[in-house]
């Protein structure tokens, strides 16, 4: 009887933490949650048959993603582009990538010491995207792929898309929008006049 397929042990504590956080995530893509859940369940001692019954997916699907993880690690769970082991980044580099989200994007105007609005690089986007974060991290000397940036932020629960407000500004010449008028204009009561005939002949 062939030996039951199991996920290889985590390479280190960081890899295990990332997989288990993805498996328990609520905002990560469903496919990533399922794939990470398969690996985590295998670490917990479940067989592919038991994992298939628990997660509700096909037995061969469980085997495929365990094999993918064994060959390529966490990155292989992302998509077809993740096949093969990629360059591993250090914890310090991970922290620097996460810290970028807290900074203003290079293309977003900020108020200078002289009170003027000016962007660090007007040719770059004014909002953080995965591509912008990846390029900025590489400019800092971090050899990272877009899929790795996405996985790091999802694992840490960090949002890189922020809502933009069009109603507030620190510019003294900015004129905020006036209060919106009521959608319903009250109807004035109609005054009915009496049409009784007058005795004009008297």
MODELLER restraints for C-alpha pairs under 7 A, 6 or more apart:
rsr = mdl.restraints
at = mdl.atoms
rsr.add(forms.Gaussian(group=physical.xy_distance, feature=features.Distance(at['CA:4:A'], at['CA:47:A']), mean=6.74, stdev=0.5))
rsr.add(forms.Gaussian(group=physical.xy_distance, feature=features.Distance(at['CA:5:A'], at['CA:48:A']), mean=6.94, stdev=0.5))
rsr.add(forms.Gaussian(group=physical.xy_distance, feature=features.Distance(at['CA:6:A'], at['CA:42:A']), mean=5.78, stdev=0.5))
rsr.add(forms.Gaussian(group=physical.xy_distance, feature=features.Distance(at['CA:6:A'], at['CA:66:A']), mean=6.89, stdev=0.5))
rsr.add(forms.Gaussian(group=physical.xy_distance, feature=features.Distance(at['CA:7:A'], at['CA:39:A']), mean=5.95, stdev=0.5))
rsr.add(forms.Gaussian(group=physical.xy_distance, feature=features.Distance(at['CA:7:A'], at['CA:42:A']), mean=5.72, stdev=0.5))
rsr.add(forms.Gaussian(group=physical.xy_distance, feature=features.Distance(at['CA:7:A'], at['CA:43:A']), mean=6.41, stdev=0.5))
rsr.add(forms.Gaussian(group=physical.xy_distance, feature=features.Distance(at['CA:7:A'], at['CA:66:A']), mean=5.44, stdev=0.5))
rsr.add(forms.Gaussian(group=physical.xy_distance, feature=features.Distance(at['CA:7:A'], at['CA:70:A']), mean=6.15, stdev=0.5))
rsr.add(forms.Gaussian(group=physical.xy_distance, feature=features.Distance(at['CA:8:A'], at['CA:70:A']), mean=5.68, stdev=0.5))
rsr.add(forms.Gaussian(group=physical.xy_distance, feature=features.Distance(at['CA:10:A'], at['CA:16:A']), mean=5.47, stdev=0.5))
rsr.add(forms.Gaussian(group=physical.xy_distance, feature=features.Distance(at['CA:18:A'], at['CA:155:A']), mean=5.81, stdev=0.5))
rsr.add(forms.Gaussian(group=physical.xy_distance, feature=features.Distance(at['CA:19:A'], at['CA:36:A']), mean=5.43, stdev=0.5))
rsr.add(forms.Gaussian(group=physical.xy_distance, feature=features.Distance(at['CA:19:A'], at['CA:40:A']), mean=6.82, stdev=0.5))
rsr.add(forms.Gaussian(group=physical.xy_distance, feature=features.Distance(at['CA:19:A'], at['CA:74:A']), mean=6.98, stdev=0.5))
rsr.add(forms.Gaussian(group=physical.xy_distance, feature=features.Distance(at['CA:20:A'], at['CA:36:A']), mean=6.88, stdev=0.5))
rsr.add(forms.Gaussian(group=physical.xy_distance, feature=features.Distance(at['CA:20:A'], at['CA:40:A']), mean=6.14, stdev=0.5))
rsr.add(forms.Gaussian(group=physical.xy_distance, feature=features.Distance(at['CA:21:A'], at['CA:155:A']), mean=5.88, stdev=0.5))
rsr.add(forms.Gaussian(group=physical.xy_distance, feature=features.Distance(at['CA:22:A'], at['CA:33:A']), mean=5.58, stdev=0.5))
rsr.add(forms.Gaussian(group=physical.xy_distance, feature=features.Distance(at['CA:22:A'], at['CA:36:A']), mean=6.03, stdev=0.5))
rsr.add(forms.Gaussian(group=physical.xy_distance, feature=features.Distance(at['CA:22:A'], at['CA:155:A']), mean=5.75, stdev=0.5))
rsr.add(forms.Gaussian(group=physical.xy_distance, feature=features.Distance(at['CA:23:A'], at['CA:33:A']), mean=4.69, stdev=0.5))
rsr.add(forms.Gaussian(group=physical.xy_distance, feature=features.Distance(at['CA:23:A'], at['CA:34:A']), mean=6.71, stdev=0.5))
rsr.add(forms.Gaussian(group=physical.xy_distance, feature=features.Distance(at['CA:23:A'], at['CA:36:A']), mean=4.85, stdev=0.5))
rsr.add(forms.Gaussian(group=physical.xy_distance, feature=features.Distance(at['CA:23:A'], at['CA:37:A']), mean=4.51, stdev=0.5))
rsr.add(forms.Gaussian(group=physical.xy_distance, feature=features.Distance(at['CA:25:A'], at['CA:33:A']), mean=6.68, stdev=0.5))
rsr.add(forms.Gaussian(group=physical.xy_distance, feature=features.Distance(at['CA:28:A'], at['CA:154:A']), mean=6.13, stdev=0.5))
rsr.add(forms.Gaussian(group=physical.xy_distance, feature=features.Distance(at['CA:32:A'], at['CA:77:A']), mean=6.61, stdev=0.5))
rsr.add(forms.Gaussian(group=physical.xy_distance, feature=features.Distance(at['CA:32:A'], at['CA:78:A']), mean=6.34, stdev=0.5))
rsr.add(forms.Gaussian(group=physical.xy_distance, feature=features.Distance(at['CA:35:A'], at['CA:65:A']), mean=6.38, stdev=0.5))
rsr.add(forms.Gaussian(group=physical.xy_distance, feature=features.Distance(at['CA:35:A'], at['CA:77:A']), mean=6.27, stdev=0.5))
rsr.add(forms.Gaussian(group=physical.xy_distance, feature=features.Distance(at['CA:38:A'], at['CA:51:A']), mean=6.55, stdev=0.5))
rsr.add(forms.Gaussian(group=physical.xy_distance, feature=features.Distance(at['CA:38:A'], at['CA:62:A']), mean=6.43, stdev=0.5))
rsr.add(forms.Gaussian(group=physical.xy_distance, feature=features.Distance(at['CA:39:A'], at['CA:66:A']), mean=6.18, stdev=0.5))
rsr.add(forms.Gaussian(group=physical.xy_distance, feature=features.Distance(at['CA:41:A'], at['CA:51:A']), mean=6.57, stdev=0.5))
rsr.add(forms.Gaussian(group=physical.xy_distance, feature=features.Distance(at['CA:48:A'], at['CA:59:A']), mean=6.35, stdev=0.5))
rsr.add(forms.Gaussian(group=physical.xy_distance, feature=features.Distance(at['CA:48:A'], at['CA:62:A']), mean=5.95, stdev=0.5))
rsr.add(forms.Gaussian(group=physical.xy_distance, feature=features.Distance(at['CA:48:A'], at['CA:63:A']), mean=6.51, stdev=0.5))
rsr.add(forms.Gaussian(group=physical.xy_distance, feature=features.Distance(at['CA:49:A'], at['CA:59:A']), mean=6.05, stdev=0.5))
rsr.add(forms.Gaussian(group=physical.xy_distance, feature=features.Distance(at['CA:52:A'], at['CA:58:A']), mean=5.84, stdev=0.5))
rsr.add(forms.Gaussian(group=physical.xy_distance, feature=features.Distance(at['CA:52:A'], at['CA:59:A']), mean=5.30, stdev=0.5))
rsr.add(forms.Gaussian(group=physical.xy_distance, feature=features.Distance(at['CA:52:A'], at['CA:62:A']), mean=6.40, stdev=0.5))
rsr.add(forms.Gaussian(group=physical.xy_distance, feature=features.Distance(at['CA:68:A'], at['CA:76:A']), mean=5.89, stdev=0.5))
rsr.add(forms.Gaussian(group=physical.xy_distance, feature=features.Distance(at['CA:68:A'], at['CA:77:A']), mean=6.93, stdev=0.5))
rsr.add(forms.Gaussian(group=physical.xy_distance, feature=features.Distance(at['CA:69:A'], at['CA:76:A']), mean=5.84, stdev=0.5))
rsr.add(forms.Gaussian(group=physical.xy_distance, feature=features.Distance(at['CA:69:A'], at['CA:77:A']), mean=6.41, stdev=0.5))
rsr.add(forms.Gaussian(group=physical.xy_distance, feature=features.Distance(at['CA:71:A'], at['CA:84:A']), mean=6.54, stdev=0.5))
rsr.add(forms.Gaussian(group=physical.xy_distance, feature=features.Distance(at['CA:72:A'], at['CA:83:A']), mean=5.87, stdev=0.5))
rsr.add(forms.Gaussian(group=physical.xy_distance, feature=features.Distance(at['CA:72:A'], at['CA:84:A']), mean=4.60, stdev=0.5))
rsr.add(forms.Gaussian(group=physical.xy_distance, feature=features.Distance(at['CA:72:A'], at['CA:85:A']), mean=4.47, stdev=0.5))
rsr.add(forms.Gaussian(group=physical.xy_distance, feature=features.Distance(at['CA:73:A'], at['CA:85:A']), mean=6.56, stdev=0.5))
rsr.add(forms.Gaussian(group=physical.xy_distance, feature=features.Distance(at['CA:75:A'], at['CA:82:A']), mean=5.19, stdev=0.5))
rsr.add(forms.Gaussian(group=physical.xy_distance, feature=features.Distance(at['CA:75:A'], at['CA:148:A']), mean=6.94, stdev=0.5))
rsr.add(forms.Gaussian(group=physical.xy_distance, feature=features.Distance(at['CA:76:A'], at['CA:82:A']), mean=4.28, stdev=0.5))
rsr.add(forms.Gaussian(group=physical.xy_distance, feature=features.Distance(at['CA:76:A'], at['CA:83:A']), mean=4.94, stdev=0.5))
rsr.add(forms.Gaussian(group=physical.xy_distance, feature=features.Distance(at['CA:76:A'], at['CA:84:A']), mean=6.75, stdev=0.5))
rsr.add(forms.Gaussian(group=physical.xy_distance, feature=features.Distance(at['CA:93:A'], at['CA:142:A']), mean=6.66, stdev=0.5))
rsr.add(forms.Gaussian(group=physical.xy_distance, feature=features.Distance(at['CA:97:A'], at['CA:137:A']), mean=6.39, stdev=0.5))
rsr.add(forms.Gaussian(group=physical.xy_distance, feature=features.Distance(at['CA:98:A'], at['CA:153:A']), mean=6.73, stdev=0.5))
rsr.add(forms.Gaussian(group=physical.xy_distance, feature=features.Distance(at['CA:101:A'], at['CA:160:A']), mean=5.92, stdev=0.5))
rsr.add(forms.Gaussian(group=physical.xy_distance, feature=features.Distance(at['CA:105:A'], at['CA:126:A']), mean=5.62, stdev=0.5))
rsr.add(forms.Gaussian(group=physical.xy_distance, feature=features.Distance(at['CA:105:A'], at['CA:127:A']), mean=5.72, stdev=0.5))
rsr.add(forms.Gaussian(group=physical.xy_distance, feature=features.Distance(at['CA:105:A'], at['CA:128:A']), mean=5.91, stdev=0.5))
rsr.add(forms.Gaussian(group=physical.xy_distance, feature=features.Distance(at['CA:106:A'], at['CA:119:A']), mean=6.44, stdev=0.5))
rsr.add(forms.Gaussian(group=physical.xy_distance, feature=features.Distance(at['CA:106:A'], at['CA:120:A']), mean=5.14, stdev=0.5))
rsr.add(forms.Gaussian(group=physical.xy_distance, feature=features.Distance(at['CA:106:A'], at['CA:121:A']), mean=5.30, stdev=0.5))
rsr.add(forms.Gaussian(group=physical.xy_distance, feature=features.Distance(at['CA:106:A'], at['CA:124:A']), mean=6.25, stdev=0.5))
rsr.add(forms.Gaussian(group=physical.xy_distance, feature=features.Distance(at['CA:106:A'], at['CA:126:A']), mean=6.57, stdev=0.5))
rsr.add(forms.Gaussian(group=physical.xy_distance, feature=features.Distance(at['CA:107:A'], at['CA:119:A']), mean=5.29, stdev=0.5))
rsr.add(forms.Gaussian(group=physical.xy_distance, feature=features.Distance(at['CA:107:A'], at['CA:120:A']), mean=6.12, stdev=0.5))
rsr.add(forms.Gaussian(group=physical.xy_distance, feature=features.Distance(at['CA:107:A'], at['CA:121:A']), mean=5.08, stdev=0.5))
rsr.add(forms.Gaussian(group=physical.xy_distance, feature=features.Distance(at['CA:107:A'], at['CA:122:A']), mean=4.96, stdev=0.5))
rsr.add(forms.Gaussian(group=physical.xy_distance, feature=features.Distance(at['CA:107:A'], at['CA:123:A']), mean=6.59, stdev=0.5))
rsr.add(forms.Gaussian(group=physical.xy_distance, feature=features.Distance(at['CA:107:A'], at['CA:124:A']), mean=4.70, stdev=0.5))
rsr.add(forms.Gaussian(group=physical.xy_distance, feature=features.Distance(at['CA:107:A'], at['CA:125:A']), mean=4.82, stdev=0.5))
rsr.add(forms.Gaussian(group=physical.xy_distance, feature=features.Distance(at['CA:107:A'], at['CA:126:A']), mean=4.03, stdev=0.5))
rsr.add(forms.Gaussian(group=physical.xy_distance, feature=features.Distance(at['CA:108:A'], at['CA:119:A']), mean=5.35, stdev=0.5))
rsr.add(forms.Gaussian(group=physical.xy_distance, feature=features.Distance(at['CA:108:A'], at['CA:126:A']), mean=3.92, stdev=0.5))
rsr.add(forms.Gaussian(group=physical.xy_distance, feature=features.Distance(at['CA:108:A'], at['CA:127:A']), mean=6.66, stdev=0.5))
rsr.add(forms.Gaussian(group=physical.xy_distance, feature=features.Distance(at['CA:109:A'], at['CA:117:A']), mean=5.44, stdev=0.5))
rsr.add(forms.Gaussian(group=physical.xy_distance, feature=features.Distance(at['CA:109:A'], at['CA:118:A']), mean=4.65, stdev=0.5))
rsr.add(forms.Gaussian(group=physical.xy_distance, feature=features.Distance(at['CA:109:A'], at['CA:119:A']), mean=4.04, stdev=0.5))
rsr.add(forms.Gaussian(group=physical.xy_distance, feature=features.Distance(at['CA:110:A'], at['CA:117:A']), mean=5.20, stdev=0.5))
rsr.add(forms.Gaussian(group=physical.xy_distance, feature=features.Distance(at['CA:110:A'], at['CA:118:A']), mean=5.41, stdev=0.5))
rsr.add(forms.Gaussian(group=physical.xy_distance, feature=features.Distance(at['CA:110:A'], at['CA:119:A']), mean=6.01, stdev=0.5))
rsr.add(forms.Gaussian(group=physical.xy_distance, feature=features.Distance(at['CA:111:A'], at['CA:117:A']), mean=4.60, stdev=0.5))
rsr.add(forms.Gaussian(group=physical.xy_distance, feature=features.Distance(at['CA:111:A'], at['CA:118:A']), mean=6.41, stdev=0.5))
rsr.add(forms.Gaussian(group=physical.xy_distance, feature=features.Distance(at['CA:112:A'], at['CA:118:A']), mean=6.73, stdev=0.5))
rsr.add(forms.Gaussian(group=physical.xy_distance, feature=features.Distance(at['CA:128:A'], at['CA:160:A']), mean=5.99, stdev=0.5))
rsr.add(forms.Gaussian(group=physical.xy_distance, feature=features.Distance(at['CA:128:A'], at['CA:161:A']), mean=6.33, stdev=0.5))
rsr.add(forms.Gaussian(group=physical.xy_distance, feature=features.Distance(at['CA:129:A'], at['CA:160:A']), mean=6.69, stdev=0.5))
rsr.add(forms.Gaussian(group=physical.xy_distance, feature=features.Distance(at['CA:129:A'], at['CA:161:A']), mean=6.88, stdev=0.5))
rsr.add(forms.Gaussian(group=physical.xy_distance, feature=features.Distance(at['CA:130:A'], at['CA:146:A']), mean=6.33, stdev=0.5))
rsr.add(forms.Gaussian(group=physical.xy_distance, feature=features.Distance(at['CA:130:A'], at['CA:149:A']), mean=6.96, stdev=0.5))
rsr.add(forms.Gaussian(group=physical.xy_distance, feature=features.Distance(at['CA:130:A'], at['CA:150:A']), mean=6.66, stdev=0.5))
rsr.add(forms.Gaussian(group=physical.xy_distance, feature=features.Distance(at['CA:131:A'], at['CA:146:A']), mean=6.51, stdev=0.5))
rsr.add(forms.Gaussian(group=physical.xy_distance, feature=features.Distance(at['CA:134:A'], at['CA:144:A']), mean=6.81, stdev=0.5))
rsr.add(forms.Gaussian(group=physical.xy_distance, feature=features.Distance(at['CA:134:A'], at['CA:145:A']), mean=6.64, stdev=0.5))
rsr.add(forms.Gaussian(group=physical.xy_distance, feature=features.Distance(at['CA:134:A'], at['CA:146:A']), mean=5.63, stdev=0.5))
rsr.add(forms.Gaussian(group=physical.xy_distance, feature=features.Distance(at['CA:134:A'], at['CA:149:A']), mean=6.61, stdev=0.5))
rsr.add(forms.Gaussian(group=physical.xy_distance, feature=features.Distance(at['CA:138:A'], at['CA:144:A']), mean=6.74, stdev=0.5))
rsr.add(forms.Gaussian(group=physical.xy_distance, feature=features.Distance(at['CA:167:A'], at['CA:176:A']), mean=5.95, stdev=0.5))
rsr.add(forms.Gaussian(group=physical.xy_distance, feature=features.Distance(at['CA:167:A'], at['CA:177:A']), mean=6.87, stdev=0.5))
rsr.add(forms.Gaussian(group=physical.xy_distance, feature=features.Distance(at['CA:168:A'], at['CA:176:A']), mean=6.82, stdev=0.5))
